[in-house]
């Protein structure tokens, strides 16, 4: 179904814009495919969460995760099925933890300390398709990632709602997993792509 849908969009673009080059069409289709995968993946995960009775927990977790993801970035699987399975495991599992786990203060603070260290060292983590070649932007995103982590921690000190507390820390943990060099290595994806981009450009 995905292939048929994308082919129909490609053919429609060719008819509407016959002067577009193949590279231009490929660039448009890359964006279209990304939107398609995001929508289908989100529908599947939300439907599963609804069936399992963790819809609200998933929603809170996604909000916390996506906010830190804006600045820290992280790995994207290069195959849609891998992305779907990995995302489902992370977010459905995380939503269950948000609903059923209560962390004591010591464990919570240890998690925040580890998350702060990982975010400080490894963010922002780029991808092959989106290398962060501008050093000023990398520094800006690192700064914003660190500030966001600190804001999450400060909110945790004042908020009494266990779901929100869990969503903040587990959202951070998921992001730490996705920016870790180990995760990139497990999925056989290159890390620090801005370095490789510079080398390729020079060569």
One Martini backbone bead per residue (centre of mass of N, CA, C, O) as a GRO file, in nm:
protein
  203
    1UNK     BB    1   0.058   0.063  -0.021
    2UNK     BB    2   0.293   0.258   0.001
    3UNK     BB    3   0.402   0.230  -0.288
    4UNK     BB    4   0.140   0.314  -0.434
    5UNK     BB    5   0.111   0.592  -0.306
    6UNK     BB    6   0.390   0.713  -0.388
    7UNK     BB    7   0.355   0.669  -0.694
    8UNK     BB    8   0.107   0.854  -0.726
    9UNK     BB    9   0.249   1.111  -0.633
   10UNK     BB   10   0.475   1.113  -0.840
   11UNK     BB   11   0.292   1.117  -1.093
   12UNK     BB   12   0.148   1.381  -1.019
   13UNK     BB   13   0.398   1.563  -1.023
   14UNK     BB   14   0.482   1.510  -1.316
   15UNK     BB   15   0.218   1.629  -1.439
   16UNK     BB   16   0.219   1.914  -1.294
   17UNK     BB   17   0.567   1.908  -1.313
   18UNK     BB   18   0.753   1.856  -1.593
   19UNK     BB   19   1.021   2.041  -1.511
   20UNK     BB   20   1.107   1.854  -1.308
   21UNK     BB   21   1.350   1.701  -1.167
   22UNK     BB   22   1.454   1.415  -1.025
   23UNK     BB   23   1.579   1.549  -0.772
   24UNK     BB   24   1.330   1.716  -0.697
   25UNK     BB   25   1.134   1.479  -0.665
   26UNK     BB   26   1.300   1.324  -0.453
   27UNK     BB   27   1.284   1.548  -0.240
   28UNK     BB   28   0.977   1.546  -0.211
   29UNK     BB   29   0.944   1.237  -0.151
   30UNK     BB   30   1.096   1.237   0.114
   31UNK     BB   31   0.885   1.409   0.264
   32UNK     BB   32   0.636   1.235   0.206
   33UNK     BB   33   0.741   0.976   0.338
   34UNK     BB   34   0.781   1.093   0.621
   35UNK     BB   35   0.483   1.164   0.669
   36UNK     BB   36   0.365   0.884   0.623
   37UNK     BB   37   0.523   0.737   0.849
   38UNK     BB   38   0.433   0.914   1.083
   39UNK     BB   39   0.129   0.863   1.062
   40UNK     BB   40   0.120   0.550   1.064
   41UNK     BB   41   0.279   0.512   1.326
   42UNK     BB   42   0.095   0.678   1.510
   43UNK     BB   43  -0.165   0.519   1.468
   44UNK     BB   44  -0.064   0.246   1.569
   45UNK     BB   45   0.032   0.333   1.854
   46UNK     BB   46  -0.238   0.465   1.949
   47UNK     BB   47  -0.415   0.216   1.910
   48UNK     BB   48  -0.259   0.034   2.104
   49UNK     BB   49  -0.289   0.218   2.353
   50UNK     BB   50  -0.597   0.211   2.362
   51UNK     BB   51  -0.625  -0.097   2.402
   52UNK     BB   52  -0.424  -0.090   2.670
   53UNK     BB   53  -0.487   0.182   2.843
   54UNK     BB   54  -0.235   0.420   2.749
   55UNK     BB   55  -0.302   0.694   2.607
   56UNK     BB   56  -0.232   0.923   2.807
   57UNK     BB   57   0.060   0.834   2.862
   58UNK     BB   58   0.158   0.862   2.571
   59UNK     BB   59   0.098   1.161   2.533
   60UNK     BB   60   0.286   1.268   2.755
   61UNK     BB   61   0.546   1.133   2.654
   62UNK     BB   62   0.556   1.268   2.370
   63UNK     BB   63   0.579   1.556   2.465
   64UNK     BB   64   0.844   1.526   2.623
   65UNK     BB   65   1.013   1.404   2.394
   66UNK     BB   66   0.972   1.616   2.158
   67UNK     BB   67   1.103   1.856   2.301
   68UNK     BB   68   1.396   1.739   2.325
   69UNK     BB   69   1.417   1.652   2.021
   70UNK     BB   70   1.440   1.938   1.893
   71UNK     BB   71   1.758   1.955   2.006
   72UNK     BB   72   1.894   1.647   2.017
   73UNK     BB   73   1.768   1.447   1.844
   74UNK     BB   74   1.859   1.158   1.650
   75UNK     BB   75   1.777   0.859   1.558
   76UNK     BB   76   1.703   0.702   1.236
   77UNK     BB   77   1.562   0.465   1.082
   78UNK     BB   78   1.615   0.311   0.752
   79UNK     BB   79   1.355   0.138   0.829
   80UNK     BB   80   1.022   0.126   0.877
   81UNK     BB   81   0.995  -0.139   1.045
   82UNK     BB   82   1.209  -0.066   1.254
   83UNK     BB   83   1.080   0.194   1.349
   84UNK     BB   84   0.814   0.072   1.446
   85UNK     BB   85   0.920  -0.135   1.650
   86UNK     BB   86   1.101   0.052   1.821
   87UNK     BB   87   0.885   0.264   1.890
   88UNK     BB   88   0.683   0.073   2.024
   89UNK     BB   89   0.867  -0.025   2.251
   90UNK     BB   90   0.935   0.250   2.376
   91UNK     BB   91   0.638   0.384   2.408
   92UNK     BB   92   0.476   0.156   2.529
   93UNK     BB   93   0.673   0.095   2.756
   94UNK     BB   94   0.680   0.387   2.869
   95UNK     BB   95   0.374   0.408   2.931
   96UNK     BB   96   0.367   0.184   3.140
   97UNK     BB   97   0.566   0.318   3.334
   98UNK     BB   98   0.400   0.577   3.378
   99UNK     BB   99   0.153   0.419   3.511
  100UNK     BB  100   0.310   0.191   3.723
  101UNK     BB  101   0.543   0.379   3.819
  102UNK     BB  102   0.734   0.460   4.124
  103UNK     BB  103   0.976   0.687   4.198
  104UNK     BB  104   1.218   0.748   4.387
  105UNK     BB  105   1.418   1.011   4.448
  106UNK     BB  106   1.692   0.880   4.405
  107UNK     BB  107   1.638   0.748   4.130
  108UNK     BB  108   1.549   1.004   3.986
  109UNK     BB  109   1.820   1.162   4.025
  110UNK     BB  110   1.998   0.960   3.880
  111UNK     BB  111   1.860   0.979   3.607
  112UNK     BB  112   1.915   1.282   3.569
  113UNK     BB  113   2.221   1.267   3.580
  114UNK     BB  114   2.257   1.077   3.339
  115UNK     BB  115   2.102   1.251   3.134
  116UNK     BB  116   2.282   1.500   3.157
  117UNK     BB  117   2.543   1.366   3.062
  118UNK     BB  118   2.443   1.260   2.787
  119UNK     BB  119   2.343   1.529   2.673
  120UNK     BB  120   2.615   1.683   2.701
  121UNK     BB  121   2.785   1.484   2.519
  122UNK     BB  122   2.571   1.389   2.260
  123UNK     BB  123   2.449   1.653   2.206
  124UNK     BB  124   2.371   1.660   1.903
  125UNK     BB  125   2.226   1.399   1.699
  126UNK     BB  126   2.280   1.302   1.389
  127UNK     BB  127   2.240   1.240   1.037
  128UNK     BB  128   2.292   1.163   0.718
  129UNK     BB  129   2.040   1.344   0.613
  130UNK     BB  130   2.116   1.545   0.887
  131UNK     BB  131   2.376   1.724   0.908
  132UNK     BB  132   2.559   1.918   1.158
  133UNK     BB  133   2.776   2.148   1.016
  134UNK     BB  134   2.709   2.372   1.221
  135UNK     BB  135   2.860   2.470   1.505
  136UNK     BB  136   2.663   2.681   1.623
  137UNK     BB  137   2.417   2.493   1.614
  138UNK     BB  138   2.527   2.271   1.792
  139UNK     BB  139   2.566   2.451   2.042
  140UNK     BB  140   2.274   2.546   2.063
  141UNK     BB  141   2.141   2.263   2.095
  142UNK     BB  142   2.297   2.182   2.343
  143UNK     BB  143   2.203   2.408   2.526
  144UNK     BB  144   1.894   2.347   2.497
  145UNK     BB  145   1.911   2.057   2.604
  146UNK     BB  146   2.017   2.128   2.886
  147UNK     BB  147   1.791   2.323   2.969
  148UNK     BB  148   1.559   2.119   2.939
  149UNK     BB  149   1.663   1.920   3.150
  150UNK     BB  150   1.653   2.125   3.386
  151UNK     BB  151   1.352   2.186   3.366
  152UNK     BB  152   1.254   1.903   3.424
  153UNK     BB  153   1.380   1.888   3.705
  154UNK     BB  154   1.237   2.134   3.831
  155UNK     BB  155   0.950   2.032   3.787
  156UNK     BB  156   0.985   1.777   3.966
  157UNK     BB  157   1.011   1.941   4.241
  158UNK     BB  158   0.691   2.060   4.212
  159UNK     BB  159   0.558   1.810   4.112
  160UNK     BB  160   0.298   1.556   4.203
  161UNK     BB  161   0.253   1.419   3.938
  162UNK     BB  162   0.340   1.108   3.833
  163UNK     BB  163   0.296   1.119   3.527
  164UNK     BB  164   0.469   1.369   3.469
  165UNK     BB  165   0.729   1.274   3.594
  166UNK     BB  166   0.759   1.021   3.413
  167UNK     BB  167   0.747   1.160   3.137
  168UNK     BB  168   1.003   1.326   3.166
  169UNK     BB  169   1.213   1.098   3.226
  170UNK     BB  170   1.134   0.895   2.993
  171UNK     BB  171   1.177   1.094   2.766
  172UNK     BB  172   1.479   1.129   2.823
  173UNK     BB  173   1.565   0.833   2.802
  174UNK     BB  174   1.485   0.791   2.509
  175UNK     BB  175   1.672   1.013   2.400
  176UNK     BB  176   1.935   0.887   2.505
  177UNK     BB  177   1.914   0.637   2.330
  178UNK     BB  178   1.903   0.800   2.044
  179UNK     BB  179   2.206   0.947   2.105
  180UNK     BB  180   2.361   0.697   2.127
  181UNK     BB  181   2.630   0.534   1.994
  182UNK     BB  182   2.530   0.245   2.053
  183UNK     BB  183   2.270   0.260   1.887
  184UNK     BB  184   2.404   0.318   1.620
  185UNK     BB  185   2.572   0.056   1.620
  186UNK     BB  186   2.344  -0.153   1.633
  187UNK     BB  187   2.214  -0.014   1.353
  188UNK     BB  188   2.445   0.063   1.158
  189UNK     BB  189   2.514   0.378   1.214
  190UNK     BB  190   2.635   0.676   1.172
  191UNK     BB  191   2.839   0.901   1.351
  192UNK     BB  192   2.900   1.210   1.321
  193UNK     BB  193   2.814   1.333   1.022
  194UNK     BB  194   2.963   1.609   1.001
  195UNK     BB  195   3.242   1.482   0.962
  196UNK     BB  196   3.186   1.316   0.705
  197UNK     BB  197   3.092   1.556   0.538
  198UNK     BB  198   3.362   1.709   0.543
  199UNK     BB  199   3.530   1.486   0.410
  200UNK     BB  200   3.364   1.454   0.150
  201UNK     BB  201   3.395   1.747   0.059
  202UNK     BB  202   3.705   1.750   0.046
  203UNK     BB  203   3.719   1.491  -0.150
   0.00000   0.00000   0.00000
